[in-house]
Every structure is written in C-alpha cells, then in structure tokens.
C-alpha cells in the first residue's frame, strides 16, 4: 500500500453534510471527484509498473485473486471494491487494474459512479441524522480517535513508502 487514510473521505463527507445541510449534495460530488483523481494516480502507477512489476507492490496471493476477479467479473469486480468502506484494501485493486490495462473508460465510469453512490448515501444519512452526528463528531472521544487515525495513517504511509523505496532500490542495485 502506498498511502492510507482509513475513513478519511467518508468522515469528512459525513461531517460536512451534517454541518451544512443547504449544500449537502455538493460534498459527495467533490469527494467522488477527489477519489477518482486519487484512483487515477494509483491506476497510472500500476500501468507503469506493469504486470511484471506488480509483484513488488502486491503480495502474490492477493495479486492472483485480484487478477482472477478483474478478468472474470468485469464491471462488478470494479464496482464492489469501490463501494466497500475501509479497511478493504483498495490500493492493490487499483494497481492491479492499471497493470492489467483494464479498459480505462469502463473502469473510471464504473468507479466514479459507485463512489458517487457511496458518498451520496453517506451525505443523505448525515443530513437526516445531522444533529446526532455532529454531537458525536465533536466529542472528545471522537477527536482522540481521529488523531489516532491520523498518526496511524502517517506512520503507515511512511512505512509503505520506505518499503517501496527499499524494494525498488535493492532490485536496481542487483546485477542482471
């Protein structure tokens, strides 16, 4: 995994939609656009490393399962991971789709629509239950949990980046 921030976008959509009911519909659009942009970067990385380089970024067992799902299930294989909330590992899936050169139009249309659906449901529920959601989100316990997630995300991202750099650097230093 290159980057991780569990529940980051989801929590932000819920908080903003609950806080500002008049434009709650805008937040899912922005979140979906940001999610598709991030997915495009990860897809591009997968495309650049290709199927051969993918084994450095994704464990072999997970890679084989992902290849099978992507090749056999088509759009459903794209939609389900995009719909699932964390802790589902979306990054290996995006890398695999890029490396396998999945049809970009179909991939990004499906991914974008499913992410828009997911964030819209969250925003609608936040608008309906806004006062309770805001009270919970503004509690000291929730703030501590968010700080913990931020620290976890920063540490996880640093570890992932270090491992990726080491794996890439070591393979380049080895004679052919």
Secondary structure, 3 states (H helix, E strand, C coil): CCCCCCCHHHHHHHHHHHHCHHHHHHHHHHHHHHHHHHHHHHHHHHHHHHHHHHHHHCCHHHHHHHHHHHHHHCHHHHHHHHHCCCCCCHHHHHHHHHHCCCCHHHHHHHHHHHHHHHHHHHHHHHHHCHHHHHHHHCCHHHHHHHHHHHHHHHHHHHHHHHHHHHHHHHHHHCCC
